[in-house]
Amino acid sequence: MDRLRCIEVFIEVAQGRSFSAAAQRLGISKGNVTKHVAWLEETLGAQLLMRTTKSVSLTDAGLTLLENGRDLLERFEETEAAIEGSVTSTKGALRVGCPPSFGAFHLVPLLTAFSALHPDVQVVLYLDDGRSDLVSEGLDLSLRIASSLRDTSYVAQKLAVVPQILVASDRYLANRGHPETPQDLVHHDCLVHTLKAPTNIWSFTGPEGNVSVRVNGTIRANFGEALRYAAILGHGIAMHPTYMVADDIQQGRLRQVLAAYQPTALDVFAVFPSRRHLPTRVRAFIDFLKVRFAGMVEWQQEPDALK
């Protein structure tokens, strides 16, 4: 039986000193009231009520339960109301996981805009590589940027699609030459993201259709900003989302490579533990991101439009 329900039934009996009156107030049968009290006595291993044909009185154990039971039920109701409020109202802590470079340079402006709309939400940003366990880390959701998600234990909602582009500095291209086809990349120093291309394979769509090539280089990293900076320093060819290198191309720090071949695009996902009982603040944040991502034209631009 439900322990709290049994305590509630007992308190009704104890306060009115009557099984019949308690049954009437609770809207259940007298026999059901008796069962709840009997189960509670058996579970606690103590007699709570002294019953005669004419009266009901409390034992010492019953008096103790009556005094503490009221507080217990009140605390439960307060906790229940607090939990319901955290789920149904747009307030409270919102814990968001996000890749470091994307979080620091692209998500933070969105977080400030969201906070302006929802001042009662306190955002806690966790910068990680996207592989954190949402439940053990206490995250409400995590933003992950990938061509596909390997972990199917969570619920994922696509927020945006962003194209990628190959880039290199003028200095590198002057020293090593311009590749004409993806196959030429095997002769170049390629800066590989270990999470996005763990097997060193880059895939493209070009004039001849889909093509993949295994590349190699002297620097690999799990942090896109490190690879971007290495490319700016002239160390090799890197593959990045367009939003990450658009300014570098416009400022002349990087140049597009293999313009006729489009690398596999990346999806931006919001990943969360479950659809059930999703707090309102989390739903509001996901809806906010959908609208804002859709309005970021530079994220959706094809590489040619960045020149």
C-alpha positions as CSV (number, residue, x, y, z in Angstrom):
1,M,0.0,0.0,0.0
2,D,0.9,3.7,-0.3
3,R,2.5,4.6,3.0
4,L,1.6,8.3,2.8
5,R,-2.0,7.4,1.9
6,C,-2.2,5.1,5.0
7,I,-0.9,7.9,7.2
8,E,-3.5,10.2,5.7
9,V,-6.2,7.7,6.5
10,F,-4.9,7.1,10.0
11,I,-4.8,10.9,10.8
12,E,-8.5,11.2,9.7
13,V,-9.4,8.4,12.1
14,A,-7.3,9.7,14.9
15,Q,-8.6,13.3,14.6
16,G,-12.2,12.3,14.6
17,R,-11.8,9.2,16.8
18,S,-14.1,7.4,14.4
19,F,-13.6,4.9,11.5
20,S,-17.0,5.7,10.1
21,A,-16.5,9.5,10.1
22,A,-13.1,9.1,8.5
23,A,-14.6,6.9,5.7
24,Q,-17.2,9.5,5.0
25,R,-14.8,12.4,4.8
26,L,-12.4,10.4,2.6
27,G,-15.1,9.0,0.4
28,I,-14.1,5.4,0.9
29,S,-15.7,2.4,2.7
30,K,-15.2,1.8,6.4
31,G,-13.6,-1.6,5.6
32,N,-11.1,0.2,3.4
33,V,-10.2,2.5,6.3
34,T,-9.7,-0.4,8.5
35,K,-7.4,-2.1,6.0
36,H,-5.2,1.0,5.7
37,V,-4.8,1.4,9.5
38,A,-4.2,-2.3,9.9
39,W,-1.5,-2.3,7.2
40,L,0.2,0.7,8.8
41,E,0.2,-1.0,12.2
42,E,1.7,-4.1,10.8
43,T,4.3,-2.2,8.9
44,L,5.3,-0.1,11.9
45,G,5.1,-3.1,14.3
46,A,3.0,-1.1,16.8
47,Q,-0.6,-0.7,17.7
48,L,-1.8,2.8,16.9
49,L,-5.4,2.8,18.0
50,M,-7.4,1.2,20.8
51,R,-10.8,0.2,19.5
52,T,-14.0,-0.7,21.4
53,T,-17.5,-0.9,20.2
54,K,-18.1,2.7,21.6
55,S,-14.8,4.5,21.2
56,V,-11.4,4.9,19.5
57,S,-8.4,6.1,21.4
58,L,-4.7,6.6,20.6
59,T,-1.9,4.6,22.0
60,D,1.4,6.3,22.7
61,A,2.7,5.1,19.3
62,G,-0.5,6.5,17.7
63,L,-0.1,9.8,19.4
64,T,3.6,10.0,18.1
65,L,2.5,9.2,14.6
66,L,-0.4,11.8,14.7
67,E,2.0,14.5,15.8
68,N,4.7,13.7,13.3
69,G,2.4,12.5,10.5
70,R,0.8,15.9,10.0
71,D,4.2,17.5,9.5
72,L,5.2,14.7,7.2
73,L,2.2,15.2,4.9
74,E,2.6,19.0,4.9
75,R,6.3,18.6,3.9
76,F,5.3,16.2,1.2
77,E,2.7,18.6,-0.2
78,E,5.2,21.5,-0.1
79,T,7.7,19.3,-2.0
80,E,5.1,18.2,-4.5
81,A,4.1,21.9,-5.1
82,A,7.8,22.9,-5.5
83,I,8.4,20.1,-8.0
84,E,5.2,20.9,-9.9
85,G,6.3,24.6,-10.0
86,S,9.7,23.7,-11.4
87,V,8.1,21.7,-14.2
88,T,5.3,24.0,-15.1
89,S,6.8,27.5,-14.6
90,T,9.6,29.1,-16.6
91,K,12.0,29.5,-13.7
92,G,14.8,27.7,-11.9
93,A,18.2,26.5,-12.9
94,L,18.8,25.4,-16.6
95,R,21.9,23.3,-16.9
96,V,23.2,23.2,-20.5
97,G,26.1,21.2,-21.9
98,C,27.8,22.4,-25.1
99,P,31.1,22.0,-27.1
100,P,33.6,24.6,-25.9
101,S,34.1,26.8,-29.0
102,F,30.5,26.8,-30.0
103,G,29.4,27.5,-26.4
104,A,31.8,30.3,-25.8
105,F,31.5,32.2,-29.1
106,H,28.0,31.3,-30.5
107,L,25.8,30.1,-27.6
108,V,26.6,32.7,-25.0
109,P,25.0,35.6,-27.0
110,L,21.9,33.4,-27.3
111,L,21.9,32.7,-23.6
112,T,22.0,36.4,-22.8
113,A,19.0,37.0,-25.0
114,F,17.1,34.1,-23.5
115,S,17.9,35.3,-20.0
116,A,16.5,38.7,-20.9
117,L,13.2,37.1,-21.9
118,H,13.2,34.8,-18.8
119,P,14.9,36.5,-15.9
120,D,13.8,33.9,-13.4
121,V,15.8,31.2,-15.2
122,Q,19.4,30.8,-14.0
123,V,21.5,29.3,-16.8
124,V,24.5,27.1,-16.0
125,L,26.7,26.4,-19.0
126,Y,28.9,23.3,-19.0
127,L,31.6,23.3,-21.8
128,D,32.5,19.8,-22.7
129,D,33.1,17.6,-25.8
130,G,29.5,16.5,-26.0
131,R,30.1,13.1,-24.4
132,S,29.0,13.8,-20.9
133,D,26.4,11.6,-19.3
134,L,23.4,13.9,-18.9
135,V,21.9,12.1,-15.9
136,S,25.1,11.7,-13.9
137,E,26.2,15.3,-14.7
138,G,22.7,16.7,-13.8
139,L,22.3,18.4,-17.2
140,D,18.8,19.4,-18.5
141,L,20.0,19.2,-22.1
142,S,23.2,19.1,-24.2
143,L,23.8,20.7,-27.6
144,R,25.7,18.3,-29.9
145,I,27.0,19.1,-33.3
146,A,27.6,16.1,-35.5
147,S,26.6,14.4,-38.8
148,S,24.8,11.7,-36.7
149,L,24.3,10.7,-33.1
150,R,25.8,7.4,-31.9
151,D,24.1,7.4,-28.5
152,T,20.5,6.4,-28.8
153,S,19.7,6.3,-25.1
154,Y,18.6,9.9,-25.1
155,V,15.9,11.9,-26.9
156,A,17.4,14.1,-29.6
157,Q,15.7,17.1,-31.4
158,K,17.3,18.6,-34.5
159,L,17.6,22.4,-34.2
160,A,19.6,23.4,-37.3
161,V,21.7,22.1,-40.2
162,V,25.1,23.8,-40.9
163,P,27.3,23.3,-43.9
164,Q,31.0,22.7,-43.6
165,I,33.9,24.0,-45.6
166,L,37.6,23.2,-46.2
167,V,39.9,26.0,-45.4
168,A,43.7,26.8,-45.5
169,S,45.8,29.9,-45.2
170,D,47.5,31.5,-48.3
171,R,50.8,30.7,-46.8
172,Y,50.1,27.0,-46.6
173,L,48.6,26.9,-50.2
174,A,51.7,28.8,-51.5
175,N,54.0,26.3,-50.0
176,R,52.0,23.1,-50.7
177,G,49.8,24.0,-53.6
178,H,46.0,23.8,-54.2
179,P,44.4,20.4,-54.1
180,E,42.1,19.9,-57.2
181,T,40.1,16.8,-56.0
182,P,39.5,15.2,-52.6
183,Q,42.0,12.4,-53.6
184,D,44.7,15.1,-53.6
185,L,44.3,15.6,-49.9
186,V,46.3,12.4,-49.2
187,H,49.4,14.5,-50.1
188,H,48.5,17.3,-47.8
189,D,48.8,18.1,-44.1
190,C,45.1,17.8,-42.9
191,L,44.0,19.0,-39.5
192,V,41.6,16.4,-38.3
193,H,38.9,16.7,-35.6
194,T,39.1,13.5,-33.6
195,L,35.5,13.5,-32.6
196,K,34.0,14.4,-35.9
197,A,36.3,12.2,-38.0
198,P,37.7,9.5,-35.6
199,T,38.8,7.3,-38.5
200,N,40.4,10.2,-40.4
201,I,37.8,9.9,-43.2
202,W,36.5,13.1,-44.8
203,S,33.4,12.8,-47.0
204,F,32.2,15.1,-49.8
205,T,29.5,15.6,-52.4
206,G,31.0,16.9,-55.7
207,P,30.6,16.8,-59.5
208,E,31.1,13.1,-59.6
209,G,28.7,12.4,-56.6
210,N,29.7,11.2,-53.2
211,V,33.4,10.6,-52.4
212,S,35.3,9.8,-49.2
213,V,39.1,10.0,-48.6
214,R,41.2,9.0,-45.6
215,V,43.4,11.9,-44.7
216,N,46.4,12.4,-42.4
217,G,48.3,15.3,-40.8
218,T,50.7,16.2,-38.0
219,I,48.0,17.7,-35.8
220,R,44.8,16.2,-34.6
221,A,42.6,17.6,-31.8
222,N,39.1,17.2,-30.2
223,F,38.8,21.0,-30.1
224,G,37.8,22.8,-33.3
225,E,39.4,26.2,-32.3
226,A,42.8,24.6,-32.0
227,L,42.6,23.2,-35.5
228,R,41.2,26.6,-36.8
229,Y,44.2,28.4,-35.3
230,A,46.6,25.9,-36.7
231,A,45.2,26.5,-40.1
232,I,45.5,30.3,-39.7
233,L,49.2,29.7,-38.8
234,G,49.7,27.9,-42.1
235,H,50.0,24.4,-40.8
236,G,47.4,22.6,-42.9
237,I,43.9,22.2,-44.3
238,A,41.0,22.1,-41.9
239,M,37.3,21.3,-42.1
240,H,35.0,23.5,-40.1
241,P,31.3,24.6,-40.0
242,T,30.8,27.7,-42.0
243,Y,29.8,29.8,-39.0
244,M,33.2,29.0,-37.4
245,V,35.3,30.4,-40.3
246,A,33.1,32.9,-42.1
247,D,34.8,35.9,-40.5
248,D,38.3,34.4,-41.2
249,I,37.4,34.0,-44.9
250,Q,36.0,37.6,-45.1
251,Q,39.1,39.0,-43.4
252,G,41.5,37.0,-45.6
253,R,43.0,34.9,-42.8
254,L,41.7,31.7,-44.5
255,R,40.7,30.7,-48.0
256,Q,38.3,28.1,-49.2
257,V,39.8,24.9,-50.6
258,L,38.0,22.5,-53.0
259,A,35.1,24.8,-53.6
260,A,33.5,22.3,-56.0
261,Y,33.2,19.7,-53.3
262,Q,30.8,20.1,-50.4
263,P,31.8,18.3,-47.1
264,T,29.1,16.5,-45.2
265,A,26.9,19.0,-43.3
266,L,26.5,18.9,-39.6
267,D,23.3,18.9,-37.5
268,V,22.9,20.8,-34.3
269,F,20.9,18.6,-31.9
270,A,19.4,19.3,-28.5
271,V,19.7,16.1,-26.5
272,F,17.9,15.5,-23.3
273,P,17.2,12.5,-21.0
274,S,13.4,12.0,-21.6
275,R,10.4,13.6,-23.1
276,R,8.4,12.8,-20.0
277,H,8.0,15.6,-17.5
278,L,10.2,17.9,-19.5
279,P,10.4,21.2,-17.4
280,T,8.8,24.2,-19.0
281,R,12.1,26.1,-18.9
282,V,13.8,23.4,-21.0
283,R,10.9,23.4,-23.5
284,A,11.1,27.2,-23.7
285,F,14.9,27.1,-24.3
286,I,14.6,24.5,-27.0
287,D,11.8,26.5,-28.8
288,F,13.9,29.7,-28.4
289,L,16.9,28.1,-30.0
290,K,14.9,26.8,-32.9
291,V,13.7,30.3,-33.8
292,R,17.1,31.9,-33.3
293,F,19.0,29.2,-35.3
294,A,16.5,29.5,-38.2
295,G,17.2,33.3,-38.3
296,M,20.9,32.9,-38.5
297,V,21.3,33.2,-42.2
298,E,25.1,32.9,-42.1
299,W,24.9,29.5,-40.6
300,Q,22.8,28.2,-43.5
301,Q,24.9,29.8,-46.3
302,E,26.7,27.7,-48.8
303,P,30.5,28.2,-48.8
304,D,30.4,30.2,-52.1
305,A,28.3,32.9,-50.3
306,L,31.0,33.5,-47.8
307,K,33.6,34.8,-50.3
